[in-house]
Amino acid sequence: MKKLIISSVILLLVLAFFQITLFVVQPMGAVPEGKTLVILRMNKMHFIDSADAMCEREMNGVSLLCRGITMAAVVNKGTIIFRLPYSDFLYKLSTNGKTYNR
């Protein structure tokens, strides 16, 4: 019974890793407190991701336009499971330690 429970927990964790994304919204004008969204994974997303990290990967730089388009796509097309408070630690994980202007 113990092996079954451990196996089930491991399976759920693996499925979660490949099916969900922790999407970090950095604090800025539109969202001054910031958010961390738990969403179903979309194309080209990592397990821990942010608009800035996606812009850096896809556009080789971060701009307000790219950031806005990326966040709009995530909010409009993504399935938000639940919202958490902003986490600077997760944001820096998504950007490999870099921070960008708010």
N, C-alpha and C positions, 0 to 999 in steps of 0.2 A: 504494500500500500504506500509506503514511504517513497519508493522508487517511482511509482506512478505520479504522485504529487510533485516530486522534484522534476520529473520529465515534463509534466504539464506546464509547470511554471517556466521552465527553460524554453519550451515551445512557444508559449505566449510572449516571452521576452524577445525571441528571435522574430516572430511575426510582427510584433510592435516595431522593432528596429527597421524592418523593411517596408512597413505599411504606413507609418506615421512620421511626421516631421514636427520638431519643436521650432516654430518660426518666430523669431524675435523681432519685434517692432521697436526700434530705438526711439526714445523720447524726442519729440520735435513739436513744432507748432500745432499740427492737427491732432496729435496724441501726446500731450505734454507729460503724461505719466508713463508712457510706453506700455507695451504688453508682450506677453509670450503666448502665442497661439499653438494649441495642439491641433494639427490638421492632418487629414489623410494626404499622403505623399502625392505630389504632382511631378510631372516630368522635370528632370534635371535638378531635383532638390536633394539635399543631404539630410541626414537625420537631425542635425542641428543646423539651422540656416537662418538667414536674414536677407532683407532686400539689398543691403550693402554688399554682402558676400556674393549674392547672385549677380549683381551688377559688376563686381570686380571680376568674377569668373567669366561671364558672358560678354561684357562690353569692355573689359580691361580698364575699368575705372568707374568711379561712383559720381553720379550727378543727381541733382534734384529731380530731373525728368525721369531718369532710369529708376530711381528709388520710388517715385510716385506710380509709375506704370507697373512696376513689380508688385508693389503693395496692393494696387487696385486689382491686378490679376489674381492674386492670392485670395483677397477678400471676396471677389465676385465669382471666381471659378472653383475655389477650394472648398472643401467641406470642413468647417471648423467644429471640432469635437468639444473643446472647452477652452477657456481663457485663463491665463495665470498672470500674476504680476510680472513686470519687467525684471529681467535678470541680466545685469552687466556681465557676469561671468559667462553666461550662455552666448551673449552677443559677441564677446571677445573670442570665444571658442569658434563661432561661425566665421569670423573674419581673420582668424589666425593671429589674434592679438592686436590687430590694427583698429584704430578708432577713426571715424570720419566726422566732419562737421555736421552739426544738427541743423 
